[in-house]
Amino acid sequence: MIYLCSPYSDPDATVRQQRFEAACRAAAALLRAGIPVFSPIAHSVPIARYGLPTTWQFWRWVDLEYLRHCDALVVLRLPGWEQSIGVQAELALARAQRIPVIELDPTGDWQS
């Protein structure tokens, strides 16, 4: 299973919505290719609408637990991914657990 990480938090609601949609598009593309994927953004944002925060501090424990069970981490390189606290924490855990890391350009170009 692939863990698809991507930035989400931003003061601008439009940026957050664009990031959510990009994560969903990338997850759908992986699923279409027959690759099981977990996207914390696609999973948590709709759930958070029922009274939960969208902050990394809240979702950290959930996301990192999923990541521990994945075969690879795919980083969706949306603008801001290098500054994202969540993405950087996910990358650190993947490296510590020797989980392979693959970078995905939002246009669909793969790099490992």
MIBA-270617 format. One record per residue: x, y, z of N, C-alpha, C in turn; residue number from 1. Coordinates in nm, 4 decimals. Atoms other than C-alpha are relative to their C-alpha. Example, Ala and Ser with C-alpha at 12.3 -4.5 7.8 and 13.67 -1.06 7.14 Angstrom:
2
+----------+----------+----------+----------+----------+----------+----------+----------+----------+------+
|       nX |       nY |       nZ |      caX |      caY |      caZ |       cX |       cY |       cZ | resi |
+----------+----------+----------+----------+----------+----------+----------+----------+----------+------+
|   0.0890 |  -0.1190 |   0.0000 |   1.2300 |  -0.4500 |   0.7800 |   0.0900 |   0.1200 |   0.0000 |    1 |
|  -0.0820 |  -0.1190 |  -0.0060 |   1.3670 |  -0.1060 |   0.7140 |  -0.0770 |   0.1090 |   0.0730 |    2 |
+----------+----------+----------+----------+----------+----------+----------+----------+----------+------+
//
This chain:
112
+----------+----------+----------+----------+----------+----------+----------+----------+----------+------+
|       nX |       nY |       nZ |      caX |      caY |      caZ |       cX |       cY |       cZ | resi |
+----------+----------+----------+----------+----------+----------+----------+----------+----------+------+
|   0.0845 |  -0.1174 |   0.0000 |   0.0000 |   0.0000 |   0.0000 |   0.0895 |   0.1243 |   0.0000 |    1 |
|  -0.0697 |  -0.1277 |   0.0116 |   0.1139 |   0.3531 |  -0.0841 |  -0.0613 |   0.1005 |   0.0971 |    2 |
|   0.0425 |  -0.1123 |  -0.0835 |   0.0953 |   0.6437 |   0.1610 |   0.0273 |   0.1245 |  -0.0831 |    3 |
|  -0.0135 |  -0.1192 |   0.0834 |   0.0332 |   0.9597 |  -0.0405 |   0.0019 |   0.1235 |   0.0891 |    4 |
|  -0.0060 |  -0.1206 |  -0.0839 |   0.1566 |   1.2634 |   0.1485 |   0.0043 |   0.1245 |  -0.0882 |    5 |
|   0.0062 |  -0.1271 |   0.0721 |   0.0952 |   1.6201 |   0.0413 |  -0.0296 |   0.1102 |   0.1003 |    6 |
|   0.0303 |  -0.1098 |  -0.0921 |   0.0741 |   1.9631 |   0.2017 |  -0.1493 |   0.0299 |  -0.0019 |    7 |
|   0.1406 |  -0.0418 |  -0.0060 |  -0.2641 |   2.0895 |   0.3152 |  -0.0146 |   0.1379 |   0.0636 |    8 |
|   0.0235 |  -0.1229 |  -0.0760 |  -0.2509 |   2.3683 |   0.5744 |   0.0473 |   0.1248 |  -0.0739 |    9 |
|  -0.0305 |  -0.1305 |   0.0570 |  -0.2542 |   2.7261 |   0.4503 |  -0.1052 |   0.0968 |   0.0525 |   10 |
|   0.1008 |  -0.0961 |  -0.0464 |  -0.4232 |   3.0435 |   0.5746 |  -0.1112 |   0.0261 |  -0.1029 |   11 |
|   0.0945 |  -0.0270 |   0.1085 |  -0.5992 |   3.0716 |   0.2366 |  -0.0866 |  -0.1239 |  -0.0265 |   12 |
|   0.0927 |   0.1125 |   0.0215 |  -0.9089 |   2.8485 |   0.2067 |   0.0046 |  -0.0513 |  -0.1433 |   13 |
|  -0.0086 |   0.0417 |   0.1396 |  -0.8701 |   2.8431 |  -0.1720 |   0.1193 |  -0.0932 |  -0.0208 |   14 |
|  -0.1189 |   0.0852 |   0.0105 |  -0.5202 |   2.6967 |  -0.1415 |  -0.0274 |  -0.1361 |   0.0638 |   15 |
|   0.0333 |   0.1273 |  -0.0649 |  -0.6448 |   2.4330 |   0.1028 |  -0.0899 |  -0.0851 |  -0.0898 |   16 |
|   0.0899 |   0.0742 |   0.0889 |  -0.9242 |   2.3357 |  -0.1372 |   0.0750 |  -0.0546 |  -0.1214 |   17 |
|  -0.0789 |   0.0459 |   0.1151 |  -0.6804 |   2.3152 |  -0.4308 |   0.0890 |  -0.1175 |   0.0387 |   18 |
|  -0.0849 |   0.1091 |  -0.0471 |  -0.4478 |   2.0951 |  -0.2268 |  -0.0813 |  -0.1269 |   0.0251 |   19 |
|   0.0888 |   0.1145 |  -0.0226 |  -0.7368 |   1.8699 |  -0.1226 |  -0.0354 |  -0.0662 |  -0.1330 |   20 |
|   0.0373 |   0.0541 |   0.1308 |  -0.8488 |   1.8289 |  -0.4836 |   0.1184 |  -0.0670 |  -0.0693 |   21 |
|  -0.1189 |   0.0603 |   0.0618 |  -0.4931 |   1.7601 |  -0.6031 |   0.0319 |  -0.1347 |   0.0640 |   22 |
|  -0.0245 |   0.1271 |  -0.0692 |  -0.4494 |   1.4893 |  -0.3378 |  -0.1018 |  -0.1045 |  -0.0443 |   23 |
|   0.1037 |   0.0938 |   0.0452 |  -0.7801 |   1.3301 |  -0.4398 |   0.0249 |  -0.0459 |  -0.1426 |   24 |
|  -0.0316 |   0.0365 |   0.1390 |  -0.6833 |   1.3396 |  -0.8099 |   0.1157 |  -0.0997 |  -0.0050 |   25 |
|  -0.1163 |   0.0888 |   0.0000 |  -0.3461 |   1.1765 |  -0.7374 |  -0.0378 |  -0.1373 |   0.0560 |   26 |
|   0.0442 |   0.1278 |  -0.0568 |  -0.5071 |   0.9093 |  -0.5173 |  -0.0840 |  -0.0768 |  -0.1010 |   27 |
|   0.0836 |   0.0658 |   0.1012 |  -0.7624 |   0.8362 |  -0.7895 |   0.0864 |  -0.0574 |  -0.1124 |   28 |
|  -0.0883 |   0.0491 |   0.1065 |  -0.4853 |   0.8028 |  -1.0496 |   0.0736 |  -0.1260 |   0.0448 |   29 |
|  -0.0672 |   0.1193 |  -0.0514 |  -0.2981 |   0.5555 |  -0.8289 |  -0.0960 |  -0.1179 |   0.0071 |   30 |
|   0.0992 |   0.1075 |  -0.0067 |  -0.6147 |   0.3545 |  -0.7696 |  -0.0350 |  -0.0524 |  -0.1390 |   31 |
|   0.0272 |   0.0427 |   0.1382 |  -0.6906 |   0.3512 |  -1.1437 |   0.1114 |  -0.0891 |  -0.0530 |   32 |
|  -0.1151 |   0.0802 |   0.0427 |  -0.3411 |   0.2081 |  -1.1927 |   0.0102 |  -0.1306 |   0.0787 |   33 |
|   0.0005 |   0.1237 |  -0.0772 |  -0.4264 |  -0.0704 |  -0.9480 |   0.0893 |   0.0034 |   0.1227 |   34 |
|  -0.0889 |  -0.0146 |  -0.1154 |  -0.2127 |   0.0668 |  -0.6647 |  -0.0831 |   0.0423 |   0.1213 |   35 |
|   0.0731 |  -0.0395 |  -0.1208 |  -0.3749 |   0.0658 |  -0.3191 |   0.0682 |   0.1214 |   0.0629 |   36 |
|  -0.0567 |  -0.1245 |  -0.0510 |  -0.3289 |   0.4089 |  -0.1658 |  -0.0802 |   0.0500 |   0.1190 |   37 |
|   0.0624 |  -0.0731 |  -0.1100 |  -0.4003 |   0.5908 |   0.1582 |   0.0458 |   0.1439 |  -0.0118 |   38 |
|  -0.0291 |  -0.1433 |   0.0045 |  -0.4194 |   0.9698 |   0.1311 |  -0.0560 |   0.0631 |   0.1263 |   39 |
|   0.0517 |  -0.0609 |  -0.1220 |  -0.4409 |   1.1373 |   0.4713 |  -0.0837 |   0.1248 |  -0.0261 |   40 |
|   0.0784 |  -0.1201 |   0.0302 |  -0.5721 |   1.4555 |   0.3104 |  -0.1388 |  -0.0395 |  -0.0493 |   41 |
|   0.1304 |   0.0437 |   0.0507 |  -0.8479 |   1.2797 |   0.1161 |  -0.0828 |  -0.0661 |   0.1101 |   42 |
|   0.0679 |   0.0705 |  -0.1092 |  -0.9325 |   1.0795 |   0.4289 |  -0.0452 |   0.0956 |   0.1104 |   43 |
|   0.0277 |  -0.0795 |  -0.1201 |  -0.9176 |   1.3439 |   0.7016 |  -0.0819 |   0.1265 |  -0.0247 |   44 |
|   0.0718 |  -0.1265 |   0.0230 |  -1.0533 |   1.6624 |   0.5419 |  -0.1515 |  -0.0194 |   0.0038 |   45 |
|   0.1451 |   0.0191 |  -0.0102 |  -1.4069 |   1.5244 |   0.4875 |  -0.0451 |  -0.0370 |   0.1419 |   46 |
|   0.0353 |   0.0391 |  -0.1363 |  -1.4068 |   1.3696 |   0.8361 |   0.0043 |   0.1204 |   0.0932 |   47 |
|  -0.0151 |  -0.1180 |  -0.0864 |  -1.2890 |   1.6953 |   0.9952 |  -0.1214 |   0.0922 |  -0.0070 |   48 |
|   0.1208 |  -0.0830 |   0.0122 |  -1.6068 |   1.8621 |   0.8708 |  -0.1035 |  -0.0326 |   0.1078 |   49 |
|   0.0909 |   0.0406 |  -0.1066 |  -1.7794 |   1.6789 |   1.1569 |   0.0558 |   0.0345 |   0.1379 |   50 |
|  -0.0421 |  -0.0537 |  -0.1288 |  -1.6184 |   1.8824 |   1.4312 |   0.1409 |  -0.0320 |   0.0438 |   51 |
|  -0.1387 |   0.0276 |  -0.0343 |  -1.2539 |   1.7780 |   1.4169 |   0.0909 |   0.1049 |  -0.0623 |   52 |
|  -0.0938 |  -0.0956 |   0.0593 |  -0.9550 |   2.0034 |   1.3567 |   0.0669 |  -0.0583 |  -0.1243 |   53 |
|  -0.0742 |   0.0452 |   0.1181 |  -0.7562 |   1.9863 |   1.0345 |   0.1503 |   0.0153 |   0.0213 |   54 |
|  -0.1412 |  -0.0261 |  -0.0272 |  -0.4234 |   2.0563 |   1.2037 |   0.0823 |  -0.1278 |   0.0030 |   55 |
|  -0.0938 |   0.1112 |  -0.0071 |  -0.1199 |   1.8319 |   1.1808 |   0.0094 |  -0.0518 |   0.1434 |   56 |
|  -0.0108 |   0.0410 |  -0.1399 |  -0.1036 |   1.8299 |   1.5606 |  -0.1090 |  -0.1019 |   0.0357 |   57 |
|   0.1084 |   0.0937 |  -0.0295 |  -0.4400 |   1.6526 |   1.5737 |   0.0160 |  -0.1313 |  -0.0764 |   58 |
|  -0.0011 |   0.1181 |   0.0874 |  -0.3956 |   1.4109 |   1.2807 |   0.1317 |  -0.0757 |   0.0006 |   59 |
|  -0.1335 |   0.0595 |   0.0013 |  -0.0276 |   1.3313 |   1.3397 |  -0.0015 |  -0.1477 |   0.0402 |   60 |
|  -0.0021 |   0.1381 |  -0.0511 |  -0.0861 |   1.0152 |   1.5431 |  -0.0706 |  -0.0966 |  -0.0949 |   61 |
|   0.0729 |   0.0857 |   0.0943 |  -0.3380 |   0.8774 |   1.2919 |   0.0843 |  -0.0231 |  -0.1255 |   62 |
|  -0.0745 |   0.0086 |   0.1254 |  -0.1302 |   0.9550 |   0.9852 |   0.1268 |  -0.0837 |   0.0139 |   63 |
|  -0.1243 |   0.0746 |  -0.0167 |   0.1951 |   0.8187 |   1.1230 |  -0.0259 |  -0.1487 |   0.0247 |   64 |
|   0.0349 |   0.1417 |  -0.0184 |   0.0241 |   0.4964 |   1.2288 |  -0.0286 |  -0.0662 |  -0.1353 |   65 |
|   0.0232 |   0.0540 |   0.1348 |  -0.1008 |   0.4447 |   0.8719 |   0.1320 |  -0.0170 |  -0.0743 |   66 |
|  -0.1269 |   0.0035 |   0.0724 |   0.2430 |   0.5250 |   0.7324 |   0.0847 |  -0.1204 |   0.0418 |   67 |
|  -0.0790 |   0.1147 |  -0.0483 |   0.4053 |   0.2556 |   0.9498 |  -0.0395 |  -0.1312 |  -0.0692 |   68 |
|   0.0495 |   0.1229 |   0.0626 |   0.1958 |  -0.0043 |   0.7626 |   0.0072 |   0.0031 |  -0.1527 |   69 |
|  -0.0063 |  -0.0135 |   0.1459 |   0.2671 |   0.1168 |   0.4094 |   0.1332 |  -0.0488 |  -0.0550 |   70 |
|  -0.1183 |   0.0507 |   0.0682 |   0.5167 |  -0.0191 |   0.1595 |   0.0864 |   0.1108 |  -0.0588 |   71 |
|  -0.0734 |  -0.1134 |   0.0569 |   0.6159 |   0.3210 |   0.0206 |  -0.0745 |   0.1289 |   0.0324 |   72 |
|   0.0572 |  -0.1333 |  -0.0184 |   0.5589 |   0.6905 |   0.0728 |   0.0165 |   0.0751 |  -0.1316 |   73 |
|  -0.0039 |  -0.0823 |   0.1205 |   0.4713 |   0.9017 |  -0.2307 |  -0.0262 |   0.1438 |   0.0420 |   74 |
|   0.0132 |  -0.1422 |  -0.0313 |   0.5244 |   1.2757 |  -0.1911 |  -0.0568 |   0.0706 |  -0.1220 |   75 |
|   0.0586 |  -0.0806 |   0.1065 |   0.2905 |   1.4835 |  -0.4048 |   0.0618 |   0.1396 |   0.0108 |   76 |
|  -0.0790 |  -0.1230 |  -0.0079 |   0.5161 |   1.7803 |  -0.4810 |  -0.0800 |   0.1240 |  -0.0407 |   77 |
|   0.0759 |  -0.1230 |   0.0191 |   0.2585 |   2.0547 |  -0.4621 |   0.0813 |   0.1163 |   0.0562 |   78 |
|  -0.0693 |  -0.1134 |  -0.0604 |   0.3849 |   2.4066 |  -0.3928 |  -0.0203 |  -0.0005 |   0.1521 |   79 |
|   0.0053 |  -0.0017 |  -0.1452 |   0.4686 |   2.4246 |  -0.0239 |   0.0365 |  -0.1311 |   0.0655 |   80 |
|  -0.0272 |   0.1304 |  -0.0608 |   0.5556 |   2.0565 |   0.0235 |   0.1290 |   0.0005 |   0.0809 |   81 |
|  -0.1283 |  -0.0022 |  -0.0712 |   0.9115 |   2.1367 |   0.1303 |  -0.0088 |   0.0741 |   0.1341 |   82 |
|   0.0172 |  -0.0740 |  -0.1247 |   0.7871 |   2.3727 |   0.4046 |  -0.1049 |  -0.0636 |   0.0911 |   83 |
|   0.1080 |   0.0615 |  -0.0762 |   0.5013 |   2.1507 |   0.5236 |   0.0546 |  -0.0790 |   0.1189 |   84 |
|  -0.0413 |   0.0715 |  -0.1209 |   0.5518 |   2.0355 |   0.8822 |  -0.0424 |  -0.1461 |  -0.0087 |   85 |
|   0.0504 |   0.1373 |   0.0112 |   0.3364 |   1.7273 |   0.8174 |   0.0782 |  -0.0821 |  -0.1003 |   86 |
|  -0.0755 |   0.0734 |   0.1032 |   0.5122 |   1.6262 |   0.4966 |   0.1402 |  -0.0307 |   0.0506 |   87 |
|  -0.1355 |   0.0233 |  -0.0491 |   0.8520 |   1.6687 |   0.6599 |   0.0028 |  -0.1064 |   0.1100 |   88 |
|   0.0081 |   0.1037 |  -0.1045 |   0.7453 |   1.4559 |   0.9610 |  -0.0236 |  -0.1371 |  -0.0620 |   89 |
|   0.0268 |   0.1267 |   0.0682 |   0.6111 |   1.1875 |   0.7286 |   0.1263 |  -0.0514 |  -0.0701 |   90 |
|  -0.1261 |   0.0381 |   0.0640 |   0.9364 |   1.1887 |   0.5314 |   0.1003 |  -0.0511 |   0.1034 |   91 |
|  -0.0939 |   0.0422 |  -0.1047 |   1.1401 |   1.1620 |   0.8530 |  -0.0336 |  -0.1403 |   0.0496 |   92 |
|   0.0385 |   0.1332 |  -0.0461 |   0.9391 |   0.8616 |   0.9707 |   0.0280 |  -0.1046 |  -0.1072 |   93 |
|  -0.0260 |   0.0953 |   0.1090 |   0.9611 |   0.6937 |   0.6300 |   0.1483 |  -0.0335 |  -0.0067 |   94 |
|  -0.1452 |   0.0253 |   0.0060 |   1.3382 |   0.7346 |   0.6272 |   0.0456 |  -0.0815 |   0.1202 |   95 |
|  -0.0378 |   0.0734 |  -0.1217 |   1.3704 |   0.6128 |   0.9875 |  -0.0446 |  -0.1455 |  -0.0068 |   96 |
|   0.0543 |   0.1356 |   0.0116 |   1.1571 |   0.3065 |   0.9054 |   0.0469 |  -0.0699 |  -0.1276 |   97 |
|  -0.0508 |   0.0525 |   0.1286 |   1.3391 |   0.2528 |   0.5724 |  -0.1121 |  -0.0310 |  -0.0984 |   98 |
|   0.1103 |   0.0090 |   0.0953 |   1.0162 |   0.2984 |   0.3810 |   0.0427 |   0.0770 |  -0.1251 |   99 |
|  -0.0401 |  -0.0711 |   0.1218 |   1.0949 |   0.3856 |   0.0179 |  -0.0825 |   0.1271 |  -0.0216 |  100 |
|   0.0635 |  -0.1284 |   0.0273 |   1.0163 |   0.7448 |  -0.0808 |   0.0050 |   0.0255 |  -0.1503 |  101 |
|   0.0125 |  -0.0320 |   0.1421 |   0.8950 |   0.8371 |  -0.4286 |  -0.0633 |   0.1380 |  -0.0098 |  102 |
|   0.0570 |  -0.1325 |   0.0208 |   0.8290 |   1.1916 |  -0.5456 |  -0.0887 |  -0.0019 |  -0.1235 |  103 |
|   0.0951 |  -0.0078 |   0.1109 |   0.5294 |   1.2608 |  -0.7673 |  -0.0262 |   0.1463 |  -0.0323 |  104 |
|   0.0313 |  -0.1338 |   0.0464 |   0.5055 |   1.5786 |  -0.9671 |  -0.1519 |   0.0085 |  -0.0177 |  105 |
|   0.1458 |  -0.0103 |   0.0161 |   0.1456 |   1.7091 |  -0.9647 |  -0.0497 |  -0.0260 |  -0.1421 |  106 |
|   0.0392 |   0.0284 |   0.1377 |   0.1458 |   1.6667 |  -1.3429 |   0.0073 |  -0.1490 |  -0.0304 |  107 |
|  -0.0037 |   0.1445 |   0.0182 |   0.2111 |   1.2941 |  -1.2962 |   0.1358 |  -0.0577 |  -0.0300 |  108 |
|  -0.1330 |   0.0509 |   0.0272 |   0.5864 |   1.2647 |  -1.3483 |   0.0590 |  -0.0603 |   0.1277 |  109 |
|  -0.0539 |   0.0709 |  -0.1161 |   0.7424 |   1.0056 |  -1.1098 |   0.1503 |   0.0172 |   0.0092 |  110 |
|  -0.1445 |  -0.0004 |  -0.0288 |   1.0847 |   1.0375 |  -0.9484 |   0.0206 |  -0.0771 |   0.1281 |  111 |
|  -0.0285 |   0.0695 |  -0.1264 |   1.2429 |   0.8146 |  -0.6852 |   0.1410 |   0.0313 |   0.0446 |  112 |
+----------+----------+----------+----------+----------+----------+----------+----------+----------+------+
//
